Amino acid sequence: MLEFGQKQNTAPAGDLIRDVTEAEFMKEVIEASAEVPVIVDFWAPWCGPCKTLGPALEAAVTAAKGKVRMAKVNVDENQMIAAQLRIQSIPTVYAFWQGKPVDGFQGAVAGSEIKAFVDKLAGLAGDGGLGEALEAAEAMLAEGAAVDAAETFAAILGEEPENAAAYGGLIRAHLAMGNEEQAEGLINSAPAAISQSAEVEAGRAQLALLKQAANAGPVAELLDRVLSHPDDHQARFDLAQALHAAGKVEGAVEELLELFRRDREWNDGAAKAQLFTIFEALKPTDPIVLKGRRKLSSMIFA
């Protein structure tokens, strides 16, 4: 696994949840919380609500994949620490970060509240350097180091399999390497949670444009045809594809906008659909996207 610049918690799932005694509390909760938030579940065998809350907490902590830990304290066996923390009823849950209690609740709560509680705590320790790794991978890709970028994106996905930015980046890296089949396989097998994300859609759009480029005609010939026959919509559409294939993205957008202006319904709205494909393949803040969307909107709502 690549080093992301911050310490990653690689503890096995069993090490994330522990039964903790008074003698271990300082080490397993206070000291451990210097690195990662620690949730403390105060419970007892005779407590009915504890039997529901405990497993739900454990499941949420396990799902957080090392971003939080959990200590289970049996108040019957550890009455001193319960008294020190003024535990008056159970279940009681405290969260420690940097050696101090930062959050907590009493009683059984809904599953959605438990998830929100754990997610909030997981965010306290940051993302373990994944954000920096994403930036580095994007820089590699921009500089033409697609192989290195792909390795970094894959390493991030090893930590967070549903990281949409890394998944989309891996698709784009394979496209940059000419691995269209691998890219298409990634698109088709994207986890459901991110399959419709903007990052995966960008990869899907880029793949579609690459496939079109393989069949694009010569720019000069198509340009002559459009100049001679301005109402030849198919020729203008083909010219836009050829321009995009030649790297003249802004020119392609202008031709599609002109086609849309002349006949927005031509070929079931093909000009608009192609514009959206180009926009999705680019970054939302790209000047070509901003200018193109503004012009398209002015035509639609004119």
C-alpha positions in Angstrom: 0.0 0.0 0.0 1.2 3.5 -0.8 2.1 5.9 2.0 -0.3 8.8 2.1 1.7 11.1 4.4 -0.4 10.4 7.5 -0.7 7.4 9.7 -3.2 4.9 8.5 -5.0 2.6 10.9 -4.5 -0.9 9.6 -5.7 -2.7 12.8 -7.7 -5.8 12.1 -11.5 -5.5 12.8 -11.1 -7.5 16.1 -8.6 -4.8 17.4 -11.1 -2.0 16.7 -13.6 -3.2 19.4 -12.3 -4.4 22.8 -13.6 -5.1 26.3 -11.7 -2.7 28.5 -11.1 -2.8 32.3 -10.3 0.0 34.7 -6.7 -0.9 34.5 -6.7 -0.6 30.7 -8.8 2.5 30.4 -5.9 5.0 30.3 -4.1 3.1 27.6 -7.0 1.8 25.5 -9.1 5.0 25.6 -7.3 8.1 26.8 -3.9 7.4 25.1 -5.4 5.6 22.1 -7.7 8.6 21.4 -4.6 10.7 20.6 -4.5 8.9 17.2 -8.1 8.0 16.5 -11.5 8.7 18.2 -12.5 6.1 20.7 -16.2 5.3 21.5 -16.8 3.9 25.0 -19.9 1.9 25.5 -20.9 1.5 29.2 -23.1 -1.5 29.5 -24.1 -4.4 31.8 -25.3 -8.0 31.0 -28.7 -7.3 32.6 -29.4 -4.2 30.6 -32.0 -4.9 27.9 -31.3 -1.8 25.7 -27.6 -2.5 25.8 -28.2 -5.8 24.0 -29.5 -3.8 21.0 -27.3 -0.7 21.1 -24.0 -2.6 21.6 -24.1 -4.7 18.4 -25.4 -1.7 16.4 -22.5 0.4 17.6 -20.0 -2.4 16.8 -21.4 -2.7 13.3 -21.0 1.1 12.7 -17.5 1.1 14.1 -16.5 -1.8 11.9 -18.0 -0.1 8.8 -15.8 3.0 9.6 -12.8 0.8 8.8 -10.3 2.0 11.4 -11.3 5.6 11.6 -12.8 5.0 15.1 -12.3 2.4 17.8 -14.6 1.1 20.5 -14.1 0.2 24.1 -16.8 -1.8 25.9 -16.9 -1.2 29.7 -19.0 -3.5 31.9 -20.1 -1.2 34.7 -20.7 -4.1 37.1 -17.1 -5.2 36.8 -15.6 -1.6 36.6 -17.6 0.4 39.0 -14.8 2.8 39.9 -14.4 4.2 36.3 -18.1 4.4 36.0 -18.3 6.4 39.1 -15.5 8.7 38.0 -17.3 9.5 34.8 -20.6 9.8 36.6 -22.4 7.1 34.7 -25.9 7.2 36.2 -27.8 5.0 33.7 -27.0 2.6 30.9 -26.5 2.3 28.1 -24.3 5.4 28.1 -21.9 6.2 25.3 -19.0 8.6 25.4 -16.6 9.5 22.6 -13.0 10.5 23.4 -10.7 12.4 21.1 -7.2 13.7 22.0 -7.7 12.5 25.5 -10.9 14.3 26.2 -14.6 13.4 26.0 -16.1 15.2 22.9 -19.5 13.7 22.5 -22.0 11.2 23.9 -25.5 10.1 24.5 -27.6 8.0 26.8 -30.1 5.3 26.1 -30.9 3.4 22.9 -31.1 5.4 19.7 -32.1 4.7 16.1 -29.7 3.2 13.7 -29.5 6.3 11.6 -28.4 8.3 14.7 -25.7 5.8 15.5 -24.3 6.0 12.0 -24.4 9.8 12.1 -22.6 9.7 15.5 -19.9 7.4 14.3 -19.5 9.3 11.0 -19.1 12.6 12.8 -16.4 11.1 15.0 -14.6 9.5 12.0 -14.2 12.9 10.5 -12.3 14.3 13.5 -9.1 12.5 12.5 -9.2 13.6 8.9 -9.1 11.3 5.9 -5.7 9.7 6.7 -4.0 11.6 3.8 -6.4 10.3 1.1 -7.1 13.8 0.0 -3.4 14.5 -0.5 -3.1 11.2 -2.4 -5.9 12.2 -4.7 -4.3 15.5 -5.5 -1.0 13.8 -6.1 -2.6 11.2 -8.4 -4.5 14.0 -10.4 -1.2 15.8 -10.8 0.5 12.6 -12.1 -2.3 12.2 -14.6 -2.0 15.8 -15.8 1.7 15.4 -16.2 1.3 12.2 -18.3 2.3 9.7 -15.7 -0.8 7.6 -16.1 0.7 4.4 -14.8 1.8 6.0 -11.5 -1.6 7.8 -11.3 -3.4 4.5 -11.7 -1.4 2.9 -9.0 -2.2 5.7 -6.6 -5.9 5.7 -7.4 -6.0 2.0 -6.9 -4.2 2.3 -3.5 -6.8 4.9 -2.4 -9.6 2.5 -3.4 -7.9 -0.1 -1.3 -8.7 2.1 1.7 -12.0 3.4 0.4 -13.6 1.1 -2.3 -16.4 3.6 -2.8 -14.3 6.7 -3.2 -15.9 8.2 -6.3 -13.1 10.6 -7.1 -10.5 7.8 -7.0 -12.7 5.4 -9.0 -13.3 8.0 -11.7 -9.6 8.8 -11.7 -8.7 5.2 -12.2 -11.0 5.0 -15.2 -9.4 8.2 -16.7 -5.9 6.8 -16.0 -6.7 3.6 -18.0 -8.1 5.7 -20.8 -4.9 7.8 -20.9 -2.9 4.6 -21.2 -5.1 3.4 -24.0 -6.7 0.6 -22.0 -10.2 1.2 -23.2 -11.4 -2.3 -22.3 -10.2 -2.0 -18.7 -11.8 1.4 -18.4 -15.1 0.1 -19.7 -14.9 -2.9 -17.3 -14.4 -0.5 -14.4 -17.4 1.6 -15.6 -19.7 -1.4 -15.9 -18.6 -2.8 -12.5 -18.6 0.4 -10.5 -20.1 -0.1 -7.0 -23.8 0.8 -6.9 -23.2 3.7 -4.4 -21.0 5.6 -6.9 -22.1 4.2 -10.3 -24.0 7.4 -11.1 -21.5 9.8 -9.5 -20.2 12.7 -11.6 -16.7 11.2 -11.5 -17.8 7.8 -13.0 -20.1 9.6 -15.5 -17.1 11.7 -16.6 -15.2 8.5 -17.3 -18.2 7.1 -19.2 -18.4 10.3 -21.3 -14.7 10.2 -22.1 -14.9 6.6 -23.2 -17.9 7.4 -25.5 -16.0 10.3 -27.1 -12.9 8.1 -27.6 -15.0 5.6 -29.4 -16.5 8.3 -31.6 -13.0 9.6 -32.4 -12.0 6.3 -33.9 -14.6 6.8 -36.6 -14.2 10.6 -37.0 -13.8 11.9 -40.5 -11.2 14.4 -41.8 -11.8 17.9 -40.4 -10.9 19.8 -43.6 -13.3 17.8 -45.8 -16.2 18.1 -43.3 -15.5 21.8 -42.9 -15.7 22.4 -46.7 -19.0 20.5 -46.7 -20.5 22.6 -43.9 -19.3 25.8 -45.5 -20.9 24.7 -48.8 -24.1 23.4 -47.3 -24.8 25.2 -43.9 -28.1 23.3 -43.5 -26.4 19.9 -43.7 -26.9 19.0 -40.1 -25.3 15.6 -40.3 -22.2 17.2 -41.8 -22.0 19.7 -39.0 -22.5 17.0 -36.4 -19.7 15.0 -38.0 -17.5 18.1 -38.1 -18.0 18.6 -34.3 -17.0 15.0 -33.7 -13.9 15.4 -35.9 -12.9 18.6 -34.2 -13.2 17.0 -30.8 -11.1 14.0 -32.0 -8.5 16.5 -33.1 -8.4 18.1 -29.7 -10.3 21.2 -30.8 -12.9 20.9 -28.0 -14.1 24.5 -28.1 -14.6 24.3 -31.8 -16.6 21.2 -31.4 -18.8 22.9 -28.8 -19.4 25.9 -31.1 -20.5 23.7 -34.0 -22.9 21.8 -31.8 -24.3 25.0 -30.4 -24.8 26.3 -34.0 -26.5 23.0 -34.9 -28.8 23.3 -31.8 -29.6 26.9 -32.8 -30.6 25.8 -36.3 -32.6 22.7 -35.3 -32.7 21.7 -31.7 -34.9 18.6 -32.4 -32.7 17.2 -35.2 -32.0 13.5 -34.8 -33.8 13.4 -31.5 -31.9 16.2 -30.0 -28.4 14.8 -30.9 -26.7 18.2 -30.6 -27.8 18.7 -27.1 -27.0 15.2 -26.0 -23.5 15.4 -27.6 -22.9 18.7 -25.8 -23.8 17.1 -22.4 -21.4 14.3 -23.2 -18.6 16.7 -23.8 -19.5 18.8 -20.7 -19.5 15.6 -18.5 -16.1 14.5 -19.8 -14.6 17.8 -18.7 -14.3 19.3 -15.2 -17.4 21.4 -14.2 -15.2 24.5 -13.8 -13.6 24.2 -17.2 -14.0 27.5 -19.1 -15.3 25.6 -22.1 -18.0 24.0 -20.0 -19.0 27.2 -18.3 -19.2 29.2 -21.6 -20.9 26.4 -23.4 -23.6 25.8 -20.8 -24.3 29.5 -20.6 -24.8 29.7 -24.3 -26.9 26.6 -24.4 -29.1 27.9 -21.6 -29.6 31.2 -23.3 -30.9 29.3 -26.4 -33.2 27.0 -24.4 -34.8 29.8 -22.4 -34.8 32.5 -25.1 
